[in-house]
Amino acid sequence: MDQWPMPNLDDALRKAILAAFEAENREPFMTLRVGVLNSVVHLAGKVDSLEERAAAEEIAQLVPGVRGVVNRIESPGAPSPARTINLNLDEEN
């Protein structure tokens, strides 16, 4: 049996995350870029605060089926988006 998610799952996850951002009705979330590959979400863009950055990551992580989130959203006080990311993915999801 194939162990990799079907591309349609990644598309469905991306749409679900965009819908969750829209439901939050926060202007900064509307400009974020969202990509999904193998059920890992990649967030990019710019927001005005660390709280907005963390909220976007939390919303994405709460979508069922998401294995992990790479948060490269720029905000004052945030780490550089060009840094190395090490994910600890839960193999059971």
C-alpha positions as CSV (number, residue, x, y, z in Angstrom):
1,M,0.0,0.0,0.0
2,D,1.3,3.5,-0.9
3,Q,2.4,5.3,2.2
4,W,2.3,8.8,0.8
5,P,-0.8,11.0,0.9
6,M,-2.7,11.5,-2.3
7,P,-2.2,15.0,-3.8
8,N,-6.0,15.6,-3.4
9,L,-5.5,15.3,0.4
10,D,-2.9,18.2,0.3
11,D,-5.3,20.3,-1.8
12,A,-8.2,19.5,0.6
13,L,-6.0,20.5,3.6
14,R,-5.0,23.7,2.0
15,K,-8.6,24.6,1.3
16,A,-9.6,23.8,4.8
17,I,-6.8,26.0,6.3
18,L,-7.8,28.9,4.0
19,A,-11.4,28.4,5.1
20,A,-10.4,28.4,8.8
21,F,-8.4,31.6,8.2
22,E,-11.4,33.2,6.5
23,A,-13.7,32.2,9.4
24,E,-11.4,34.0,11.8
25,N,-12.1,37.2,9.8
26,R,-8.6,38.6,10.6
27,E,-7.3,40.8,7.8
28,P,-3.6,39.7,8.2
29,F,-4.5,36.1,7.5
30,M,-6.0,36.9,4.1
31,T,-2.6,37.8,2.7
32,L,-0.7,34.7,4.0
33,R,0.5,32.1,1.6
34,V,-0.4,28.5,2.4
35,G,1.2,25.5,0.9
36,V,0.7,21.8,1.8
37,L,3.0,19.0,0.9
38,N,2.6,15.5,2.3
39,S,0.2,16.9,4.9
40,V,2.8,19.4,6.2
41,V,1.6,23.0,6.0
42,H,4.0,25.8,5.0
43,L,2.9,29.3,6.0
44,A,4.6,32.4,4.7
45,G,3.8,36.1,4.5
46,K,3.9,39.0,7.0
47,V,1.8,39.9,10.0
48,D,2.1,42.8,12.6
49,S,2.6,40.8,15.8
50,L,3.9,37.5,17.3
51,E,0.4,36.8,18.5
52,E,-1.0,36.9,15.0
53,R,1.9,34.7,13.8
54,A,1.2,32.2,16.6
55,A,-2.5,32.2,16.0
56,A,-2.1,31.4,12.3
57,E,0.1,28.5,13.1
58,E,-2.3,27.2,15.8
59,I,-5.3,27.5,13.4
60,A,-3.4,25.5,10.7
61,Q,-2.3,22.9,13.2
62,L,-5.9,22.3,14.4
63,V,-7.1,21.3,10.9
64,P,-7.6,17.5,11.0
65,G,-5.0,15.7,9.0
66,V,-2.2,18.2,9.3
67,R,1.0,16.5,10.3
68,G,3.1,19.6,11.1
69,V,3.4,23.3,10.3
70,V,6.4,25.1,9.0
71,N,5.9,28.7,10.1
72,R,7.9,31.2,8.0
73,I,5.6,34.1,8.7
74,E,7.5,37.3,9.2
75,S,6.6,39.5,12.2
76,P,8.4,41.8,14.6
77,G,10.4,39.7,17.0
78,A,10.0,36.5,15.0
79,P,13.0,34.3,14.0
80,S,14.3,34.8,10.5
81,P,12.1,33.0,7.9
82,A,15.3,31.8,6.3
83,R,16.4,29.7,9.3
84,T,16.6,25.9,9.2
85,I,13.4,24.1,10.3
86,N,13.5,20.7,12.1
87,L,10.1,19.1,12.3
88,N,9.3,16.3,14.7
89,L,6.4,14.7,12.9
90,D,4.1,12.2,14.6
91,E,4.1,9.1,12.5
92,E,0.6,8.1,13.7
93,N,-1.2,11.0,12.1
